Amino acid sequence: MTADPAKPVDINEFDFTDPSYSYLLTFEPQFVLDEGASDAGGDTLNDIFNNSPYNTALDSRTRHTQHTTETRWTGQQNFNSGYGSRTNLSAPADDVLFLAQPSFSTGTVTNTNSIADEPGLIGGTSASAPEIAAAAAVVRQTARLLGHPLSATDIRAELVNTARPHAFPYFDLDHAVVGPELDLTRAVADLFRQYGSGNTAPGSPSFVRMTVAQRKAIPYGNGYARGFYTDTPQDPAAMTATIDLRQGLVSPSNFDNETLGASGDNLNAPITFGADGEFLPAGATFSWSLASNGATVPVPTADYDASLPYLRLLPSEIFDILGQPTTAESDRVVTVTVTSGTATMAMAVTFRGQGDTTYTHAVPPSFNPVFQPSSHAAGVTFTYDLTGLRASSTPSGGAYPTVTGGELIVSDIDRALPRAFTDRDPDAHGCRVPLTGLTGTITLTPSDPRVAACLGRGVGTYGIALRGASSSGAPLRGSTSAWTPLRYAPALEQHPDTPKVQAAASGLADFYPHGSYAPVYYDLPDLGMGGSSLFTVTYTTTAVQGAQGALIEISAPTADFVKGVFLTGNVPDANKFTNPYGDRLDGGNNLGQPGGVYHMAAPNTAGSVTLDAASIGLNVPMGRCDSAYQVRVFATDASGNIIGVASNPSIIDPGYYNVKNNSAICAAPANGGGGGGVATPELGSGELLATGLAPLLAALFYRGRRRARRGTHTQDEENDLA
């Protein structure tokens, strides 16, 4: 952000060529004029992935934390949630119920009462941004009604100042900034404290409601993914709720279907009690107690954060605190009470009686989520307990298969959840280790043959899950647990600066003002007639302690990236490194994605290297427009060994851009380009118009092309293009 109106602002500009900033397709920041907008980050809503409530290797406070920061690798891995110094507020960003449900196939709203008819879930900043916008609207109106209208920057400051600090996932060593956690109740109460008087004076501190939410995970054939529902029968007026531990979600439950059945999985489903107060002091703290059969017991303070107005416990923890078994034949009532100063509120929760103590999905193993080996012999120890697990379906013979052992599953590198795989099946591309007996421990090292194809790929995030096995040793896939993360951490958590690239003949040449040219984060070597396949990589590794040199690596290609961005609107995924922030060269993964296609040692800790895309194999396949490659850098020691982890990547994208001739973009010369030959058009301007990319990007691209060839547009022509 900048408050200086004279500061060059390029966030809405289509300019790849200003080396002072970065660009649409890279990691580096851009300046934007600060006019009071909030930059939204995301936090988890009711999470069991980041700080697993089942992982007894974590301290009690950490595993009872249900809200944490949520980014690409600490979230659900199918969306990108913003982070960085400019991000100033966050709000729930996973599995938020749609308020207007569009069809998943057409994108249009199909039912005016869609929540009752077809609930659906959304995540990422697509959820948190509108939540923050709504909160800003409430603050704006509250301040106006109190006689003190606020500016946009004042509203943002109010929301930021009353927001709550975040908990971080235990395995997140980077602590990415997503902004503090939005708390609208505190913001409104603070406005009354500041501006209220007479009839608008703050009222007495009190609680207005308590809600009960049991987290029911959506099961799939390969275990729980990210989806869950939390609706729990309760009567807000009578202050009662009902929980049936015999139940759980069963097939065909999914993102738009919630079907309950007798799975028994509610036995292991966390229950959250949330208290909503009004006019509580800014530094309010909370305490909790449980009561049953005439006995009242305080909840241990280690099991919750006293500064937050919620409590989350597993059913077994609730009854352990009360000194009772988790299940009982008859109904039991547990009264949950929250207190803050003189304010108090209680909810009576009825747990339905049950005789069956079994469940159909395993409980994840316990282990230290951060593996930072000090030697090659170091390993990770997993503790597992499959007691009470049964098969999820009854065979035609009658009885459930007996669970006598199990299987530990380690996912492929940096794909720690089912949704991170195209086939939603992480264990098909991971490593599976048989377990003997229903309880025990097992220690695995990266060199262990059973997991070498997974952990042997080095630094990254891996998913860990558990499932049962029958007496014959056959794995019971339907019993797979929730997935939890293992962070294989480097000895040195440092990475070089993002390298810059510079094409000798660039497809972006029309954009360079006054003929100036400097290394950038994204460039297009023009292989058309009169162009060149040469490009330069500029690097520095001085940010890594002990660096003596550099190693440049180039990823597998993405075909027709420029074509997708500028012409068709069908933009392919250009993130081809399978081990981002890895501690070694990319060797591909078990999903079948290829590793890097080229690497070379570079001298010193800073410098430039000129490469020939054609001679090192960075080719454009026949019939294609272009091929995008990521370029990253490692720091190396005096012996050439990698130290620290990889940099963020830049993109070099050789293609047929034909800046030096009159051929259409993507028209490949008959002789292969790079100087001479007859153009054989593949995609011309007529087809461009037919593709229907709204075509802001295409129009801007052609604006630069036409300006260079025809001179500056008139204002009417500029308006037509816009």
C-alpha positions in Angstrom: 0.0 0.0 0.0 1.0 3.6 -0.5 -0.6 6.8 0.8 1.4 8.9 -1.8 -0.9 9.8 -4.8 2.3 10.5 -6.8 3.5 6.9 -6.3 3.4 4.9 -9.5 0.5 2.4 -9.1 0.5 -0.6 -11.5 -2.0 -3.1 -10.0 -4.5 -2.3 -12.7 -2.0 -1.8 -15.5 -1.1 -4.3 -18.1 2.7 -3.6 -18.0 5.0 -6.6 -17.7 8.1 -4.5 -18.3 8.6 -2.2 -15.3 11.4 -3.9 -13.3 10.6 -1.9 -10.2 7.4 -3.8 -9.6 6.1 -7.3 -10.4 3.3 -8.5 -12.5 0.1 -10.4 -12.8 1.9 -13.8 -13.2 4.5 -13.7 -10.5 5.0 -13.5 -6.7 6.4 -10.1 -6.2 4.3 -7.1 -4.8 2.7 -4.3 -6.6 1.8 -0.9 -5.1 -1.8 0.2 -4.8 -3.0 3.6 -3.6 -4.5 3.3 -0.1 -8.0 4.6 -0.2 -9.3 2.5 2.7 -9.9 -0.8 1.0 -9.3 -4.0 3.0 -7.1 -6.6 1.5 -8.7 -9.9 2.6 -6.9 -13.0 3.8 -8.4 -16.2 5.0 -8.6 -18.3 8.2 -10.0 -21.7 8.8 -13.6 -22.0 10.0 -13.7 -25.3 11.9 -10.4 -27.0 11.1 -9.1 -30.5 11.9 -6.2 -30.4 9.3 -3.8 -27.7 10.5 -3.8 -28.4 14.3 -5.5 -31.8 14.5 -7.6 -32.3 17.6 -6.6 -36.0 17.5 -2.9 -35.4 17.6 -1.7 -35.9 21.2 1.8 -35.1 20.1 0.7 -31.4 20.1 0.2 -29.5 23.3 -3.4 -29.3 24.5 -3.9 -25.6 23.6 -2.7 -26.0 20.1 -4.9 -29.1 19.2 -8.0 -27.3 20.6 -7.5 -24.4 18.2 -10.0 -24.5 15.4 -9.2 -21.2 13.7 -5.8 -20.8 12.0 -4.3 -18.9 9.1 -5.1 -20.4 5.8 -2.9 -20.1 2.8 -2.2 -22.5 -0.2 -0.3 -25.0 1.9 -2.0 -24.5 5.2 -5.5 -24.7 3.7 -7.4 -27.0 1.5 -5.0 -27.0 -1.5 -7.7 -26.2 -4.1 -7.8 -22.4 -3.7 -5.3 -19.6 -3.1 -5.9 -17.4 -0.1 -4.0 -14.1 -0.1 -1.2 -13.3 2.3 1.6 -10.8 2.7 2.3 -7.4 4.3 -0.6 -5.7 2.4 -3.2 -8.2 3.8 -4.9 -6.5 6.7 -7.9 -8.6 7.7 -9.0 -12.2 7.5 -12.3 -14.0 7.9 -13.5 -17.6 7.6 -12.3 -19.0 4.3 -13.3 -22.7 4.1 -16.6 -24.5 3.8 -18.7 -21.5 4.2 -22.3 -22.2 3.2 -23.4 -20.5 0.0 -26.2 -17.9 0.5 -27.2 -18.2 -3.2 -26.3 -21.5 -4.7 -25.4 -21.5 -8.3 -25.4 -24.7 -10.4 -21.9 -26.3 -10.2 -22.2 -27.0 -14.0 -23.8 -23.8 -15.3 -22.8 -21.2 -12.7 -26.3 -19.8 -12.6 -28.7 -19.7 -9.6 -31.2 -22.4 -10.1 -33.4 -22.0 -7.0 -34.7 -19.0 -5.0 -34.6 -21.1 -1.8 -31.3 -22.8 -2.6 -30.1 -23.3 1.0 -33.1 -25.4 1.9 -33.0 -27.2 -1.4 -29.4 -27.6 -2.3 -26.7 -26.4 0.2 -23.2 -25.9 -1.1 -19.9 -24.8 0.4 -17.3 -22.2 -0.8 -13.8 -21.4 0.4 -10.9 -19.1 -0.1 -11.0 -15.3 -0.3 -14.1 -15.8 -2.4 -15.7 -16.3 1.0 -13.7 -14.1 3.3 -13.7 -10.9 1.1 -17.5 -10.6 1.1 -17.6 -11.3 4.8 -15.2 -8.4 5.5 -17.2 -6.2 3.1 -20.4 -6.9 5.0 -18.7 -6.2 8.3 -17.4 -2.9 7.0 -21.0 -2.0 5.9 -22.3 -2.8 9.4 -19.6 -0.6 11.0 -20.3 2.2 8.6 -24.0 2.2 9.4 -23.5 1.8 13.2 -21.1 4.8 13.3 -23.5 6.9 11.2 -26.5 6.1 13.5 -24.3 7.0 16.5 -23.7 10.4 14.9 -20.0 9.8 14.0 -19.7 8.9 10.3 -16.4 7.2 9.5 -14.3 7.3 6.4 -13.2 4.1 4.6 -9.8 4.2 6.2 -11.4 4.8 9.6 -13.7 1.8 9.1 -10.8 -0.4 8.2 -8.8 0.8 11.2 -11.8 0.0 13.5 -12.1 -3.5 12.1 -8.3 -4.1 12.4 -8.0 -2.7 15.9 -10.8 -4.9 17.2 -9.8 -8.0 15.3 -8.2 -10.9 17.2 -4.7 -12.3 16.8 -4.3 -15.5 14.9 -3.2 -18.9 15.9 -0.8 -20.5 13.3 -0.8 -24.1 12.2 1.9 -25.9 14.1 3.6 -27.1 10.9 3.6 -23.6 9.3 7.1 -22.4 9.9 6.7 -19.3 7.7 3.8 -17.7 9.6 2.5 -16.0 6.5 0.6 -12.8 7.3 -3.1 -13.0 6.4 -4.2 -10.2 8.7 -5.9 -10.5 12.2 -9.2 -12.4 12.5 -12.3 -10.3 12.0 -14.6 -9.8 15.1 -17.6 -7.8 14.2 -19.2 -8.0 17.7 -16.1 -6.4 19.2 -16.1 -3.7 16.6 -19.7 -2.7 17.1 -19.3 -2.8 20.9 -16.2 -0.5 20.6 -18.2 2.0 18.5 -20.8 2.2 21.3 -18.1 2.7 23.9 -16.6 5.5 21.8 -19.7 7.3 20.6 -22.7 6.0 22.5 -24.6 8.3 25.0 -28.1 8.6 26.4 -30.3 6.1 24.6 -27.3 4.8 22.7 -25.1 4.3 25.8 -23.4 0.9 26.0 -25.5 -1.7 27.9 -24.4 -4.1 30.6 -22.0 -6.9 29.6 -24.1 -10.0 28.7 -24.3 -13.0 26.5 -27.0 -13.1 23.9 -26.7 -16.6 22.5 -24.7 -19.8 22.6 -24.5 -22.1 19.6 -23.5 -25.7 19.4 -21.8 -27.1 16.3 -20.6 -30.7 15.9 -18.2 -31.0 12.9 -19.5 -33.8 10.7 -16.9 -34.5 8.0 -17.9 -35.6 4.5 -16.6 -39.1 3.9 -15.3 -40.3 0.5 -13.9 -43.6 -0.7 -10.4 -42.5 0.1 -11.2 -40.9 3.5 -12.3 -37.5 4.6 -11.6 -34.6 2.3 -12.1 -31.0 3.3 -15.9 -30.7 3.3 -18.0 -30.7 6.5 -21.3 -29.6 7.9 -21.9 -28.3 11.4 -25.7 -28.0 11.8 -26.7 -29.5 15.2 -30.3 -29.6 16.4 -30.8 -26.9 19.0 -33.4 -24.6 20.4 -32.0 -21.1 21.0 -35.0 -20.0 23.1 -34.9 -23.0 25.4 -31.1 -23.1 25.4 -31.0 -26.9 24.6 -29.3 -29.0 21.9 -29.2 -32.6 21.0 -26.3 -34.7 19.8 -26.5 -38.3 18.6 -23.1 -40.0 18.7 -24.4 -43.0 16.8 -24.7 -40.9 13.6 -22.4 -39.4 11.1 -22.4 -38.4 7.4 -22.7 -41.3 4.9 -23.0 -41.7 1.2 -24.1 -39.8 -0.9 -23.0 -36.8 1.2 -20.9 -34.3 -0.7 -20.6 -30.5 -1.1 -24.3 -30.2 -1.9 -25.8 -33.2 -0.1 -25.9 -33.9 3.7 -27.1 -37.4 4.5 -26.9 -38.8 8.0 -26.6 -42.5 8.9 -25.6 -44.8 11.7 -21.9 -44.6 11.0 -20.9 -43.9 14.6 -18.4 -41.3 13.4 -19.9 -38.6 15.6 -18.1 -40.4 18.4 -14.9 -38.7 17.2 -16.4 -35.5 15.8 -15.3 -32.3 17.6 -18.0 -30.2 19.2 -17.7 -26.4 19.3 -19.6 -24.2 21.8 -19.6 -20.5 20.7 -20.7 -17.7 22.9 -21.8 -14.4 21.4 -21.7 -11.5 23.9 -22.5 -7.8 23.8 -20.8 -4.9 25.5 -18.1 -7.1 26.9 -14.9 -5.2 27.8 -12.2 -5.1 25.2 -9.9 -7.4 27.2 -12.7 -9.8 28.2 -11.7 -13.4 29.1 -13.8 -16.5 29.2 -14.0 -19.6 31.4 -16.0 -22.8 30.9 -17.5 -25.5 33.0 -19.4 -28.8 32.4 -22.2 -30.2 34.7 -23.9 -33.6 34.7 -25.7 -35.7 37.4 -25.4 -32.8 39.9 -21.6 -32.4 39.5 -20.0 -29.3 38.0 -16.4 -29.5 36.7 -14.3 -26.6 35.3 -12.9 -27.3 31.8 -9.0 -27.3 32.2 -7.6 -24.0 31.0 -5.1 -25.8 28.9 -8.0 -26.9 26.6 -9.0 -23.5 25.4 -7.7 -19.9 24.9 -9.4 -17.8 27.5 -9.3 -14.7 25.2 -11.5 -16.4 22.7 -15.3 -16.9 23.1 -15.4 -20.5 22.1 -14.6 -24.0 23.4 -14.0 -27.1 21.2 -13.8 -30.6 22.7 -14.1 -34.1 21.4 -17.0 -36.2 22.9 -14.4 -38.4 24.7 -12.9 -35.2 26.3 -16.2 -34.0 27.5 -17.0 -37.2 29.3 -13.4 -37.6 30.5 -13.7 -34.2 32.2 -16.9 -35.4 33.9 -15.4 -38.8 34.8 -17.9 -40.7 32.7 -17.5 -43.2 29.8 -18.0 -41.7 26.3 -21.1 -43.8 25.6 -24.0 -44.9 27.8 -27.2 -46.9 27.2 -29.5 -44.0 28.2 -29.7 -40.3 27.4 -27.4 -37.9 29.3 -27.7 -34.2 29.7 -24.5 -32.1 29.9 -24.8 -28.4 30.8 -22.1 -26.3 29.3 -21.6 -22.9 30.9 -19.6 -19.9 29.8 -18.6 -17.0 32.1 -17.0 -13.6 31.5 -17.0 -11.3 34.4 -20.6 -10.9 35.6 -22.0 -12.3 32.3 -22.9 -16.0 32.1 -24.9 -18.4 29.9 -25.6 -22.1 29.9 -26.7 -24.6 27.3 -28.2 -28.0 28.1 -26.9 -30.6 25.6 -28.6 -34.0 25.5 -26.4 -36.9 24.3 -28.5 -39.7 23.0 -28.1 -43.1 24.6 -26.3 -45.8 22.6 -25.0 -49.3 23.2 -22.7 -49.4 20.1 -19.2 -48.0 20.7 -17.8 -48.5 17.2 -17.3 -46.2 14.3 -16.5 -46.5 10.6 -13.6 -44.0 10.0 -10.3 -44.3 11.8 -8.8 -41.6 14.0 -5.7 -40.1 12.5 -2.3 -41.1 14.1 -0.4 -38.8 16.5 3.1 -37.5 15.5 5.2 -34.4 15.5 3.9 -32.4 12.5 7.4 -30.9 11.9 10.1 -33.3 10.7 13.4 -31.5 10.6 16.0 -34.3 10.5 19.5 -33.7 11.9 20.9 -36.8 10.2 20.0 -39.4 7.6 19.0 -41.8 10.3 16.3 -39.5 11.8 12.7 -40.5 11.4 9.1 -39.7 12.3 7.3 -41.8 14.9 3.6 -42.4 14.5 1.3 -43.6 17.2 -1.9 -45.3 16.2 -5.1 -46.6 17.8 -7.7 -48.5 15.8 -9.7 -49.7 18.7 -13.4 -49.5 18.0 -13.0 -49.2 14.2 -15.4 -51.3 12.1 -16.0 -51.7 8.4 -18.3 -49.1 6.9 -20.6 -51.6 5.2 -22.1 -55.0 6.0 -21.3 -57.8 3.6 -24.1 -60.1 2.3 -22.9 -62.7 4.8 -24.1 -60.6 7.7 -21.2 -59.6 10.1 -18.8 -56.7 9.7 -15.3 -57.7 8.6 -13.1 -57.8 11.7 -10.5 -55.1 11.9 -7.3 -56.7 13.1 -4.7 -54.3 11.9 -4.2 -51.3 9.7 -2.3 -49.3 7.1 -0.5 -45.9 7.4 -0.6 -43.8 4.3 1.9 -41.1 3.3 0.8 -38.9 0.4 2.9 -37.7 -2.6 5.0 -34.6 -2.0 3.1 -31.3 -1.5 -0.3 -32.9 -2.1 -1.5 -33.5 1.4 -5.3 -33.8 0.8 -7.5 -35.8 -1.7 -8.6 -32.6 -3.4 -5.0 -31.8 -4.4 -5.1 -34.8 -6.8 -6.8 -34.8 -10.2 -8.4 -38.2 -9.3 -9.0 -37.3 -5.6 -7.0 -40.3 -4.6 -3.8 -39.4 -2.7 -2.9 -42.9 -1.5 -3.0 -44.2 -5.1 0.1 -42.0 -5.6 1.5 -42.2 -2.1 3.1 -44.9 0.1 1.2 -47.4 2.2 2.8 -49.1 5.2 1.1 -52.2 6.9 0.5 -52.0 10.6 0.3 -54.9 13.0 -2.3 -54.9 15.7 -4.9 -52.3 16.7 -2.5 -50.1 18.7 1.2 -49.3 18.5 3.9 -47.1 17.1 6.0 -47.1 14.0 9.1 -45.0 13.0 9.8 -44.2 9.4 12.8 -42.6 7.8 12.9 -41.0 4.4 15.2 -43.8 3.2 12.9 -46.5 4.4 12.0 -48.5 1.2 8.3 -48.4 2.2 8.1 -44.6 2.0 11.2 -43.6 0.0 9.1 -42.8 -3.0 7.3 -40.2 -0.9 9.4 -38.8 2.0 12.5 -39.5 -0.1 11.5 -36.5 -2.3 12.6 -34.2 0.5 11.3 -30.9 1.9 7.6 -30.4 1.4 4.2 -31.0 3.0 2.9 -34.6 3.1 -0.5 -35.9 4.0 -0.8 -38.6 6.6 -3.8 -40.9 7.1 -4.8 -44.2 8.7 -7.2 -47.0 7.8 -8.1 -50.4 9.1 -7.3 -53.8 7.6 -9.3 -57.0 7.7 -8.1 -60.3 9.2 -6.9 -61.2 5.7 -4.7 -58.1 5.6 -6.9 -56.4 3.0 -7.1 -52.6 3.5 -10.6 -51.3 4.3 -10.5 -48.1 2.1 -13.8 -47.0 3.4 -12.4 -46.6 6.9 -9.7 -44.1 5.9 -9.3 -41.3 8.5 -9.0 -37.5 8.1 -5.7 -36.4 6.5 -3.3 -34.5 8.6 -0.1 -32.7 7.5 3.6 -33.6 8.0 6.0 -30.8 7.2 9.4 -32.1 6.1 11.3 -29.0 7.0 14.7 -27.9 5.7 17.7 -27.5 8.0 17.8 -23.9 6.8 14.5 -22.1 6.0 16.0 -19.5 3.7 15.6 -19.0 -0.1 17.2 -16.8 -2.7 15.5 -13.8 -4.3 13.3 -14.5 -7.2 15.4 -14.5 -10.4 14.7 -12.1 -13.2 14.6 -13.0 -16.9 15.3 -11.0 -20.1 14.7 -12.2 -23.7 17.1 -11.0 -26.3 14.1 -10.4 -28.6 10.9 -10.1 -26.5 7.3 -10.6 -27.5 6.6 -7.8 -25.1 8.8 -5.4 -27.0 5.9 -3.2 -28.0 5.3 -2.4 -24.3 8.8 -1.2 -23.4 8.6 2.6 -23.1 11.1 4.6 -25.1 13.1 1.5 -26.0 14.2 0.9 -22.4 14.7 -2.7 -21.4 15.6 -4.4 -18.0 15.3 -7.8 -16.5 11.7 -8.7 -15.4 9.9 -11.6 -13.8 8.1 -12.7 -17.0 9.3 -12.5 -20.5 8.6 -13.9 -24.0 11.5 -14.9 -26.2 10.2 -14.3 -29.7 10.8 -17.3 -32.0 9.2 -15.7 -35.0 11.1 -14.4 -38.0 13.7 -11.8 -36.9 13.5 -13.0 -33.3 15.8 -14.9 -31.1 15.7 -17.9 -28.7 18.3 -16.3 -26.3 17.4 -15.2 -22.8 19.3 -14.1 -19.7 18.7 -15.2 -16.1 19.8 -12.7 -13.4 20.1 -14.1 -9.9 21.3 -13.5 -6.4 21.6 -16.0 -3.5 23.0 -13.7 -0.9 19.9 -14.0 1.2 20.9 -17.6 2.1 23.4 -18.0 4.9 26.6 -19.6 3.7 25.8 -19.2 0.0 28.9 -19.4 -2.3 27.2 -20.0 -5.7 23.9 -20.7 -7.4 22.0 -23.5 -9.2 19.5 -22.5 -11.9 16.6 -24.9 -12.6 13.9 -24.8 -15.3 10.6 -26.6 -14.9 8.6 -28.8 -17.2 6.7 -26.7 -19.8 3.1 -25.5 -20.1 2.0 -25.3 -23.7 0.0 -22.4 -25.0 0.1 -20.3 -21.9 0.3 -16.9 -23.7 -2.3 -18.2 -26.1 -4.6 -18.9 -23.2 -3.9 -15.6 -21.5 -4.2 -13.3 -24.5 -6.3 -15.1 -27.1 -8.6 -17.9 -25.9 -9.1 -17.2 -22.2 -8.4 -20.9 -21.5 -5.4 -20.4 -19.2 -3.5 -23.5 -18.4 -1.7 -24.1 -15.1 1.9 -22.9 -15.3 2.9 -24.1 -11.9 5.0 -27.1 -12.9 7.5 -27.5 -10.1 6.3 -30.5 -8.1 8.4 -29.5 -5.0 8.0 -25.7 -4.6 10.3 -24.4 -1.9 12.1 -27.8 -2.2 15.6 -28.5 -1.0 16.6 -30.5 -4.1 16.1 -30.5 -7.9 12.6 -31.4 -9.1 12.5 -35.2 -9.8 8.8 -35.3 -10.6 6.1 -36.9 -8.4 4.1 -40.1 -8.1 1.1 -38.5 -9.8 3.1 -38.7 -13.0 4.0 -35.0 -13.3 7.6 -34.6 -14.8 10.4 -32.9 -13.0 12.6 -30.1 -14.2 13.9 -30.2 -17.7 17.2 -28.3 -17.3 19.6 -27.1 -14.6 23.0 -25.6 -14.4 25.5 -24.4 -11.8 26.1 -20.6 -11.9 29.2 -18.9 -10.5 29.2 -16.6 -7.5 26.3 -15.4 -5.4 25.1 -12.9 -7.9 25.3 -12.6 -11.7 23.7 -13.2 -15.0 23.7 -16.3 -17.3 22.6 -16.2 -21.0 20.9 -19.3 -22.3 19.7 -20.5 -25.7 16.1 -21.9 -25.3 16.5 -23.9 -28.5 19.9 -25.5 -27.5 18.7 -26.5 -24.0 15.5 -28.0 -25.2 13.0 -25.3 -24.3 11.0 -26.0 -27.5 7.5 -25.2 -28.7 5.8 -28.3 -29.9 4.5 -28.5 -33.4 1.1 -26.8 -33.8 1.5 -24.9 -30.5 1.8 -21.1 -30.0 4.2 -21.0 -27.0 5.7 -23.0 -24.1 6.0 -21.4 -20.6 8.7 -22.6 -18.2 9.3 -21.6 -14.6 12.8 -20.5 -13.7 14.0 -20.8 -10.1 17.3 -20.6 -8.2 19.0 -22.5 -5.4 21.9 -21.3 -3.3 24.9 -23.6 -3.2 27.9 -24.0 -0.9 31.6 -24.1 -1.9 31.2 -27.7 -3.0 28.1 -27.0 -5.2 25.7 -28.6 -2.7 22.2 -27.0 -2.3 21.7 -25.1 0.9 18.3 -23.6 2.0 15.4 -24.0 -0.3 14.4 -22.9 -3.8 13.4 -19.4 -4.7 10.1 -18.4 -6.0 10.0 -18.8 -9.8 9.9 -16.4 -12.7 8.5 -17.4 -16.1 10.2 -17.6 -19.5 7.8 -18.3 -22.3 9.3 -18.8 -25.8 6.7 -18.6 -28.6 5.8 -17.2 -32.0 5.0 -13.6 -31.2 6.2 -12.1 -34.5 7.1 -8.7 -33.2 9.6 -8.2 -36.1 7.3 -9.2 -38.9 3.7 -8.8 -40.0 2.6 -12.4 -39.2 -0.2 -12.9 -36.7 0.5 -13.9 -33.2 1.0 -17.7 -32.9 1.8 -18.0 -36.6 4.8 -20.3 -36.8 7.3 -19.9 -39.6 7.7 -22.8 -42.0 11.5 -23.1 -41.1 10.9 -23.0 -37.3 11.5 -19.3 -36.8 14.4 -17.3 -35.4 15.2 -15.6 -38.7 13.5 -16.1 -42.1 11.0 -18.6 -43.5 7.4 -18.3 -44.7 4.7 -17.8 -42.1 2.0 -20.5 -41.7 -0.7 -18.8 -39.7 -2.3 -20.8 -36.9 -4.5 -18.2 -35.2 -5.3 -14.9 -36.7 -7.2 -11.8 -35.6 -10.5 -13.1 -37.0 -10.3 -16.2 -34.8 -9.2 -13.9 -31.9 -12.5 -12.1 -32.0 -14.4 -15.3 -32.2 -12.8 -16.7 -29.0 -14.8 -14.3 -26.9 -12.2 -13.4 -24.2 -13.9 -10.2 -23.0 -11.1 -9.1 -24.4 -9.6 -6.7 -22.0 -6.2 -8.5 -22.1 -6.3 -9.2 -25.8 -7.4 -5.6 -26.5 -4.5 -4.2 -24.4 -2.1 -6.6 -26.1 -3.2 -5.6 -29.6 -3.3 -1.9 -28.5 0.5 -2.0 -28.0 1.1 -4.0 -31.2 -1.0 -1.6 -33.3 0.5 1.5 -31.6 4.0 0.4 -32.6 3.0 -0.2 -36.2 0.5 2.5 -36.9 1.4 5.3 -34.4 -0.6 6.5 -31.4 -4.3 5.8 -31.4 -6.8 8.6 -31.4 -8.9 8.9 -28.2 -11.9 7.4 -30.1 -9.9 4.4 -31.0 -8.8 4.0 -27.3 -12.4 4.2 -26.2 -13.4 1.6 -28.7 -10.7 -0.8 -27.5 -11.7 -0.2 -23.9 
